[in-house]
């Protein structure tokens, strides 16, 4: 919002690829704006789905040996997800600042 208010032309130009026909520009701006607004929601839904899936698999597995290996596997997945969850917002902020 800050970038839009300081220089709206440059912000809109960032949303449209070079060489786009003038007739398509309003539609592309609308689609890209919606895409940017929905990104945090899709990230949180994906993260929640991954966490719930892990818990469901844990409840299905009954063998203690398999469960312990799965817990280690889930720990590794948590580390990767934490890295991605912190990296993606940083990349999105850098892209739009």
C-alpha positions in Angstrom: 0.0 0.0 0.0 2.9 2.3 0.8 4.5 1.7 -2.6 1.1 2.2 -4.3 0.5 5.5 -2.6 4.0 6.9 -3.2 4.1 6.0 -7.0 1.0 4.3 -8.3 2.2 4.2 -12.0 5.4 2.3 -11.1 3.4 -0.1 -8.8 0.9 -0.9 -11.6 3.8 -1.3 -14.1 5.3 -3.8 -11.8 2.2 -5.9 -12.1 2.1 -6.0 -15.9 4.8 -7.8 -18.0 6.5 -5.8 -20.7 5.0 -5.9 -24.1 1.4 -6.6 -22.8 -1.3 -5.2 -25.1 -3.0 -2.2 -23.6 -6.4 -3.9 -23.7 -5.2 -6.6 -21.3 -3.5 -4.3 -18.8 -6.6 -3.7 -16.5 -7.3 -7.4 -16.3 -3.7 -8.3 -15.5 -3.5 -5.7 -12.8 -6.7 -7.1 -11.3 -5.5 -10.7 -11.4 -2.0 -9.8 -10.0 -3.5 -7.7 -7.2 -5.9 -10.5 -6.2 -2.9 -12.9 -6.4 -0.8 -10.8 -4.0 -3.7 -10.3 -1.6 -4.5 -14.1 -1.5 -0.9 -15.3 -1.0 -0.8 -15.1 2.8 -4.1 -17.0 3.0 -2.9 -19.8 0.7 0.4 -20.0 2.7 -1.5 -20.4 5.9 -3.9 -23.0 4.5 -1.0 -25.0 3.1 0.9 -24.9 6.4 -2.2 -25.9 8.4 -3.0 -28.8 6.0 0.6 -30.1 6.3 0.4 -30.0 10.1 -3.0 -31.7 10.2 -1.8 -34.4 7.8 1.1 -35.1 10.1 -1.2 -35.5 13.1 -3.6 -37.8 11.1 -0.7 -40.0 10.0 0.6 -40.2 13.6 -2.8 -41.4 14.8 -3.0 -44.1 12.1 0.5 -45.5 12.7 0.4 -48.0 15.6 3.9 -49.6 15.6 6.3 -47.9 18.1 9.3 -48.3 15.9 7.6 -46.8 12.8 6.2 -44.1 15.0 9.6 -43.1 16.3 11.0 -42.9 12.8 8.0 -40.9 11.7 8.5 -38.4 14.6 12.1 -37.8 13.4 10.8 -37.4 9.9 8.1 -34.9 11.1 10.8 -33.0 12.9 12.8 -32.6 9.8 9.7 -31.5 7.9 9.0 -28.9 10.6 12.4 -27.5 10.2 12.0 -27.2 6.4 8.5 -25.7 6.7 9.8 -23.2 9.3 12.6 -22.2 6.9 10.1 -21.8 4.0 7.6 -20.0 6.1 10.2 -17.4 7.1 11.8 -17.2 3.6 8.7 -16.7 1.5 7.4 -13.6 3.3 10.9 -12.1 3.1 11.0 -12.7 -0.6 7.5 -11.3 -1.1 8.4 -8.2 0.9 11.6 -7.7 -1.1 9.7 -8.1 -4.3 7.2 -5.3 -3.4 9.3 -2.8 -1.5 
